[in-house]
Amino acid sequence: MKVLVTGFEPFGGEEINPSWRAVETLPDELNGATILRVQLPVSFERVRKILPRLIAGERPDIVLLTGQAGGRPNITVERVAINVMDSTMPDNDGLKPEDEPVFEGAPDAYFATIPVKGVVRALRNAGIPAGISNTAGTYVCNTAMFTALHTIAVSGMEAKAGFIHVPFSHEQALDKPRPSMAQRTINEAIRLAVETVVGAR
């Protein structure tokens, strides 16, 4: 079994992105599954090109994407991705789309195919604050989730895919009054999420 796990580069003036920091701590193998770790750019255009090529080339059994949702107080497992790109903040390429589809002619939305509630349960049982989110936003995180699910759907693959948002790390929140979580806890959450999804296959 092969698991593609992605995190994002820093954006929005941040020097780090705790999603990638968590992903890069994952081992090469976990519960018998090969782990492929990839950092994605915070770019609407590049994510829509990179992910389909990556999924088609690697043919993973599971695609688990992660990203930062600064301001959220806990780990949130996304239930749905929508076919919209809309942002008041430019991505790292300076692009700021407004009411644009991720892919023309694609469905309005895709539901995650990983066990969303199972992952949340596993995290809570481990003492990690977690919940289900019904919106991945309309920024690059949502675009990545939609792209992965759409790519899998149109190619006829049986891979499972989903997205997990993590909060600011404590390091990021030192100078701003925002909710945050210890990086080691974020790392543990992503590792446990991978184990849970692998175990459900």
C-alpha positions as CSV (number, residue, x, y, z in Angstrom):
1,M,0.0,0.0,0.0
2,K,1.2,3.5,-0.8
3,V,0.1,6.7,1.0
4,L,0.7,10.1,-0.5
5,V,0.8,12.7,2.3
6,T,1.2,16.4,1.5
7,G,1.8,19.5,3.5
8,F,2.1,23.1,2.3
9,E,4.9,25.6,2.2
10,P,4.6,28.8,4.4
11,F,2.2,31.5,3.2
12,G,0.6,34.7,4.4
13,G,3.8,36.1,5.8
14,E,4.5,33.1,8.0
15,E,8.0,31.6,8.2
16,I,6.8,28.0,8.7
17,N,3.8,25.9,7.9
18,P,3.0,23.3,10.7
19,S,1.3,21.0,8.2
20,W,4.6,20.4,6.3
21,R,6.6,20.2,9.5
22,A,4.3,17.4,10.6
23,V,4.4,15.6,7.3
24,E,8.2,15.7,7.1
25,T,8.4,13.8,10.4
26,L,6.5,10.8,9.1
27,P,8.6,7.7,8.6
28,D,9.2,6.0,5.2
29,E,6.9,3.2,6.3
30,L,4.0,3.2,8.6
31,N,1.9,0.1,9.5
32,G,3.1,-1.7,6.5
33,A,2.3,1.2,4.1
34,T,4.9,3.1,2.1
35,I,4.8,6.9,2.9
36,L,5.4,9.4,0.1
37,R,5.9,12.9,1.6
38,V,5.5,15.9,-0.7
39,Q,5.4,19.7,0.0
40,L,2.9,21.6,-2.1
41,P,3.2,25.2,-3.2
42,V,0.5,27.6,-2.0
43,S,-0.5,28.3,-5.6
44,F,-3.8,27.8,-7.2
45,E,-2.3,27.2,-10.6
46,R,0.6,25.0,-9.6
47,V,-1.4,22.7,-7.2
48,R,-3.9,22.0,-10.0
49,K,-1.0,20.9,-12.2
50,I,1.2,19.1,-9.7
51,L,-1.4,17.0,-7.9
52,P,-2.9,15.3,-11.0
53,R,0.6,14.4,-12.3
54,L,1.7,13.2,-8.9
55,I,-1.4,11.0,-8.4
56,A,-1.3,9.6,-11.9
57,G,2.5,8.8,-11.6
58,E,2.5,7.4,-8.1
59,R,-0.9,5.7,-8.1
60,P,-1.3,5.9,-4.3
61,D,-3.9,3.9,-2.5
62,I,-4.5,6.9,-0.1
63,V,-4.0,10.6,-0.6
64,L,-4.0,12.5,2.7
65,L,-3.5,16.3,2.2
66,T,-2.8,18.6,5.1
67,G,-2.7,22.4,5.5
68,Q,-2.8,25.2,8.0
69,A,-6.0,26.9,9.1
70,G,-4.7,29.7,11.4
71,G,-7.4,30.7,13.9
72,R,-9.0,27.3,14.3
73,P,-8.4,25.9,17.8
74,N,-8.1,22.2,16.9
75,I,-7.3,19.6,14.3
76,T,-10.2,19.6,11.7
77,V,-10.9,16.8,9.3
78,E,-12.6,18.2,6.2
79,R,-15.8,16.6,5.0
80,V,-16.2,18.3,1.6
81,A,-14.4,20.2,-1.1
82,I,-16.2,22.6,-3.4
83,N,-15.5,23.6,-7.0
84,V,-14.7,27.3,-6.2
85,M,-11.6,29.4,-6.0
86,D,-12.2,32.7,-4.3
87,S,-9.7,34.6,-2.2
88,T,-9.1,38.1,-0.8
89,M,-5.5,37.1,0.0
90,P,-3.2,36.4,-2.9
91,D,-1.5,33.0,-3.1
92,N,2.3,32.8,-3.2
93,D,2.3,33.5,-6.9
94,G,0.2,36.7,-6.4
95,L,-3.0,35.1,-7.8
96,K,-6.3,36.2,-6.2
97,P,-9.1,34.4,-8.0
98,E,-12.7,35.5,-7.6
99,D,-15.6,33.0,-8.0
100,E,-13.7,30.8,-10.4
101,P,-14.2,27.0,-10.7
102,V,-11.3,24.7,-9.8
103,F,-12.1,22.8,-12.9
104,E,-14.7,23.9,-15.6
105,G,-17.5,21.3,-15.9
106,A,-16.5,19.4,-12.8
107,P,-19.1,18.5,-10.1
108,D,-20.0,21.2,-7.6
109,A,-18.4,19.3,-4.7
110,Y,-16.8,16.1,-3.7
111,F,-17.0,14.4,-0.3
112,A,-13.9,13.1,1.4
113,T,-13.5,9.3,1.0
114,I,-11.3,8.7,4.0
115,P,-13.1,7.8,7.3
116,V,-13.6,11.4,8.5
117,K,-15.4,10.4,11.8
118,G,-13.0,7.6,12.3
119,V,-10.0,9.9,12.2
120,V,-11.6,12.4,14.5
121,R,-12.5,9.6,17.0
122,A,-8.9,8.3,16.9
123,L,-7.5,11.7,17.6
124,R,-9.9,12.4,20.4
125,N,-9.2,9.0,22.0
126,A,-5.5,10.0,22.0
127,G,-6.3,13.2,23.8
128,I,-5.9,15.5,20.8
129,P,-8.6,18.1,20.2
130,A,-10.2,17.4,16.9
131,G,-13.5,17.8,15.0
132,I,-15.2,17.6,11.7
133,S,-15.2,20.7,9.4
134,N,-17.8,21.2,6.7
135,T,-15.8,23.8,4.8
136,A,-12.3,23.6,3.6
137,G,-12.7,27.3,2.6
138,T,-12.1,28.6,-0.9
139,Y,-8.3,29.1,-0.8
140,V,-5.6,26.7,-2.0
141,C,-6.3,24.0,0.6
142,N,-9.8,23.5,-0.8
143,T,-8.4,23.6,-4.3
144,A,-5.9,20.9,-3.4
145,M,-8.6,18.7,-1.9
146,F,-11.0,19.2,-4.8
147,T,-8.2,18.5,-7.3
148,A,-7.2,15.2,-5.6
149,L,-10.7,13.9,-5.4
150,H,-11.5,15.0,-9.0
151,T,-8.4,13.4,-10.3
152,I,-9.2,10.1,-8.6
153,A,-12.8,10.2,-9.8
154,V,-12.2,10.9,-13.4
155,S,-9.3,8.4,-13.6
156,G,-11.4,5.6,-12.1
157,M,-8.9,5.0,-9.4
158,E,-10.0,3.4,-6.1
159,A,-7.8,5.6,-4.0
160,K,-9.2,7.2,-0.9
161,A,-8.6,10.9,-0.3
162,G,-9.1,13.6,2.3
163,F,-7.8,16.7,3.9
164,I,-6.8,17.7,7.4
165,H,-6.4,21.2,8.7
166,V,-4.0,22.0,11.6
167,P,-4.0,25.1,13.7
168,F,-1.1,27.6,14.2
169,S,1.8,26.1,16.1
170,H,2.8,27.8,19.4
171,E,5.8,29.2,17.6
172,Q,3.5,31.1,15.2
173,A,1.2,32.4,17.9
174,L,3.9,33.9,20.1
175,D,3.2,37.4,18.8
176,K,-0.5,37.1,18.0
177,P,-3.5,36.3,20.2
178,R,-4.7,33.3,18.2
179,P,-5.4,29.6,19.1
180,S,-2.4,27.3,18.7
181,M,-1.2,23.8,19.3
182,A,2.2,22.3,20.1
183,Q,4.0,21.2,17.0
184,R,4.7,17.8,18.6
185,T,0.9,17.4,19.0
186,I,0.3,18.3,15.4
187,N,2.9,15.8,14.4
188,E,1.3,13.1,16.5
189,A,-2.1,13.9,15.0
190,I,-1.0,13.6,11.4
191,R,0.8,10.3,12.1
192,L,-2.3,8.9,13.9
193,A,-4.5,10.1,11.0
194,V,-2.3,8.2,8.5
195,E,-2.4,5.1,10.7
196,T,-6.2,5.3,11.0
197,V,-6.8,5.7,7.3
198,V,-4.3,2.9,6.5
199,G,-6.1,0.6,9.0
200,A,-9.5,1.3,7.5
201,R,-8.4,0.2,4.0
